[in-house]
Amino acid sequence: PTTISRAMKLNYISKSLERISDHATNIAEMVIFMVKGKDIRHTIA
């Protein structure tokens, strides 16, 4: 039971960290667009 609880908490934390990183990426893309006027969204790396 405690293992399941810990696994669920880790899953929630990992999803939250992924959302945070997605938001940070979006903010960085917006800043680049505002500063350089270049839209880098949806480009292949």
MIDREN-213614 format. One record per residue: x negated, z, y of N, C-alpha, C in turn; residue number from 1. Coordinates in nm, 2 decimals, padded with zeros to 4 digits. Atoms other than C-alpha are relative to their C-alpha. Example, Ala and Ser with C-alpha at 12.3 -4.5 7.8 and 13.67 -1.06 7.14 Angstrom:
2
pt n.u:-00.09, n.w:00.00, n.v:-00.12, ca.u:-01.23, ca.w:00.78, ca.v:-00.45, c.u:-00.09, c.w:00.00, c.v:00.12, seq:1
pt n.u:00.09, n.w:00.00, n.v:-00.11, ca.u:-01.37, ca.w:00.71, ca.v:-00.11, c.u:00.08, c.w:00.08, c.v:00.11, seq:2
***
This chain:
45
pt n.u:-00.08, n.w:00.00, n.v:-00.12, ca.u:00.00, ca.w:00.00, ca.v:00.00, c.u:-00.08, c.w:00.00, c.v:00.13, seq:1
pt n.u:00.08, n.w:00.00, n.v:-00.12, ca.u:-00.27, ca.w:00.08, ca.v:00.25, c.u:-00.08, c.w:-00.13, c.v:00.02, seq:2
pt n.u:00.07, n.w:00.13, n.v:00.00, ca.u:-00.46, ca.w:-00.24, ca.v:00.16, c.u:00.09, c.w:-00.11, c.v:00.06, seq:3
pt n.u:-00.09, n.w:00.09, n.v:-00.05, ca.u:-00.15, ca.w:-00.44, ca.v:00.23, c.u:00.02, c.w:00.02, c.v:00.15, seq:4
pt n.u:-00.01, n.w:-00.03, n.v:-00.15, ca.u:-00.10, ca.w:-00.27, ca.v:00.57, c.u:-00.12, c.w:-00.04, c.v:00.08, seq:5
pt n.u:00.12, n.w:00.04, n.v:-00.07, ca.u:-00.46, ca.w:-00.33, ca.v:00.67, c.u:-00.01, c.w:-00.15, c.v:00.00, seq:6
pt n.u:00.00, n.w:00.15, n.v:00.00, ca.u:-00.43, ca.w:-00.70, ca.v:00.56, c.u:00.09, c.w:-00.05, c.v:00.10, seq:7
pt n.u:-00.10, n.w:00.05, n.v:-00.10, ca.u:-00.12, ca.w:-00.74, ca.v:00.77, c.u:-00.05, c.w:00.02, c.v:00.14, seq:8
pt n.u:00.05, n.w:-00.03, n.v:-00.13, ca.u:-00.28, ca.w:-00.58, ca.v:01.07, c.u:-00.12, c.w:-00.10, c.v:00.04, seq:9
pt n.u:00.11, n.w:00.09, n.v:-00.02, ca.u:-00.59, ca.w:-00.80, ca.v:01.03, c.u:00.05, c.w:-00.14, c.v:00.03, seq:10
pt n.u:-00.06, n.w:00.13, n.v:-00.02, ca.u:-00.37, ca.w:-01.11, ca.v:01.01, c.u:00.06, c.w:-00.01, c.v:00.14, seq:11
pt n.u:-00.05, n.w:00.00, n.v:-00.14, ca.u:-00.19, ca.w:-01.01, ca.v:01.33, c.u:-00.11, c.w:-00.01, c.v:00.10, seq:12
pt n.u:00.11, n.w:00.00, n.v:-00.10, ca.u:-00.51, ca.w:-00.94, ca.v:01.51, c.u:-00.07, c.w:-00.14, c.v:00.00, seq:13
pt n.u:00.06, n.w:00.13, n.v:00.00, ca.u:-00.66, ca.w:-01.28, ca.v:01.40, c.u:00.09, c.w:-00.10, c.v:00.07, seq:14
pt n.u:-00.09, n.w:00.10, n.v:-00.07, ca.u:-00.35, ca.w:-01.47, ca.v:01.52, c.u:00.00, c.w:00.03, c.v:00.15, seq:15
pt n.u:00.01, n.w:-00.03, n.v:-00.14, ca.u:-00.37, ca.w:-01.28, ca.v:01.85, c.u:-00.12, c.w:-00.05, c.v:00.06, seq:16
pt n.u:00.12, n.w:00.05, n.v:-00.05, ca.u:-00.73, ca.w:-01.37, ca.v:01.89, c.u:00.00, c.w:-00.15, c.v:00.02, seq:17
pt n.u:-00.01, n.w:00.14, n.v:-00.01, ca.u:-00.66, ca.w:-01.73, ca.v:01.82, c.u:00.09, c.w:-00.04, c.v:00.12, seq:18
pt n.u:-00.08, n.w:00.03, n.v:-00.12, ca.u:-00.39, ca.w:-01.73, ca.v:02.09, c.u:-00.07, c.w:00.02, c.v:00.13, seq:19
pt n.u:00.09, n.w:-00.02, n.v:-00.12, ca.u:-00.63, ca.w:-01.58, ca.v:02.34, c.u:-00.10, c.w:-00.11, c.v:00.02, seq:20
pt n.u:00.10, n.w:00.10, n.v:-00.01, ca.u:-00.89, ca.w:-01.84, ca.v:02.26, c.u:00.07, c.w:-00.13, c.v:00.05, seq:21
pt n.u:-00.08, n.w:00.12, n.v:-00.04, ca.u:-00.62, ca.w:-02.12, ca.v:02.30, c.u:00.03, c.w:00.01, c.v:00.15, seq:22
pt n.u:-00.03, n.w:-00.01, n.v:-00.14, ca.u:-00.52, ca.w:-01.98, ca.v:02.64, c.u:-00.13, c.w:-00.02, c.v:00.08, seq:23
pt n.u:00.13, n.w:00.02, n.v:-00.07, ca.u:-00.89, ca.w:-01.96, ca.v:02.75, c.u:-00.04, c.w:-00.14, c.v:00.01, seq:24
pt n.u:00.03, n.w:00.14, n.v:00.00, ca.u:-00.94, ca.w:-02.32, ca.v:02.65, c.u:00.09, c.w:-00.07, c.v:00.10, seq:25
pt n.u:-00.09, n.w:00.07, n.v:-00.10, ca.u:-00.63, ca.w:-02.43, ca.v:02.85, c.u:-00.04, c.w:00.03, c.v:00.14, seq:26
pt n.u:00.04, n.w:-00.03, n.v:-00.13, ca.u:-00.75, ca.w:-02.24, ca.v:03.15, c.u:-00.13, c.w:-00.07, c.v:00.04, seq:27
pt n.u:00.12, n.w:00.07, n.v:-00.03, ca.u:-01.10, ca.w:-02.39, ca.v:03.13, c.u:00.03, c.w:-00.15, c.v:00.03, seq:28
pt n.u:-00.03, n.w:00.14, n.v:-00.02, ca.u:-00.95, ca.w:-02.74, ca.v:03.10, c.u:00.07, c.w:-00.02, c.v:00.14, seq:29
pt n.u:-00.07, n.w:00.00, n.v:-00.13, ca.u:-00.73, ca.w:-02.67, ca.v:03.41, c.u:-00.11, c.w:00.01, c.v:00.11, seq:30
pt n.u:00.11, n.w:-00.02, n.v:-00.10, ca.u:-01.04, ca.w:-02.55, ca.v:03.61, c.u:-00.08, c.w:-00.13, c.v:00.01, seq:31
pt n.u:00.07, n.w:00.13, n.v:-00.01, ca.u:-01.23, ca.w:-02.87, ca.v:03.52, c.u:00.08, c.w:-00.10, c.v:00.07, seq:32
pt n.u:-00.08, n.w:00.10, n.v:-00.07, ca.u:-00.94, ca.w:-03.08, ca.v:03.63, c.u:00.01, c.w:00.03, c.v:00.15, seq:33
pt n.u:-00.01, n.w:-00.03, n.v:-00.14, ca.u:-00.91, ca.w:-02.89, ca.v:03.96, c.u:-00.13, c.w:-00.03, c.v:00.07, seq:34
pt n.u:00.12, n.w:00.02, n.v:-00.06, ca.u:-01.28, ca.w:-02.91, ca.v:04.03, c.u:-00.05, c.w:-00.14, c.v:00.00, seq:35
pt n.u:00.06, n.w:00.13, n.v:00.02, ca.u:-01.38, ca.w:-03.25, ca.v:03.90, c.u:00.10, c.w:-00.11, c.v:00.01, seq:36
pt n.u:-00.10, n.w:00.10, n.v:00.00, ca.u:-01.05, ca.w:-03.43, ca.v:03.89, c.u:00.00, c.w:-00.08, c.v:-00.13, seq:37
pt n.u:00.01, n.w:00.07, n.v:00.13, ca.u:-01.12, ca.w:-03.52, ca.v:03.53, c.u:00.09, c.w:00.07, c.v:-00.11, seq:38
pt n.u:-00.09, n.w:-00.06, n.v:00.10, ca.u:-00.86, ca.w:-03.47, ca.v:03.26, c.u:-00.07, c.w:-00.01, c.v:-00.14, seq:39
pt n.u:00.07, n.w:00.00, n.v:00.13, ca.u:-01.04, ca.w:-03.37, ca.v:02.94, c.u:00.08, c.w:00.05, c.v:-00.11, seq:40
pt n.u:-00.09, n.w:-00.04, n.v:00.11, ca.u:-00.74, ca.w:-03.27, ca.v:02.74, c.u:00.02, c.w:-00.11, c.v:-00.10, seq:41
pt n.u:-00.03, n.w:00.09, n.v:00.11, ca.u:-00.67, ca.w:-03.44, ca.v:02.41, c.u:-00.11, c.w:-00.11, c.v:-00.01, seq:42
pt n.u:00.11, n.w:00.09, n.v:00.02, ca.u:-01.02, ca.w:-03.60, ca.v:02.40, c.u:-00.07, c.w:00.04, c.v:-00.13, seq:43
pt n.u:00.07, n.w:-00.03, n.v:00.13, ca.u:-01.22, ca.w:-03.63, ca.v:02.08, c.u:-00.14, c.w:00.04, c.v:00.03, seq:44
pt n.u:00.13, n.w:-00.06, n.v:-00.04, ca.u:-01.53, ca.w:-03.42, ca.v:02.09, c.u:-00.11, c.w:-00.08, c.v:-00.05, seq:45
***
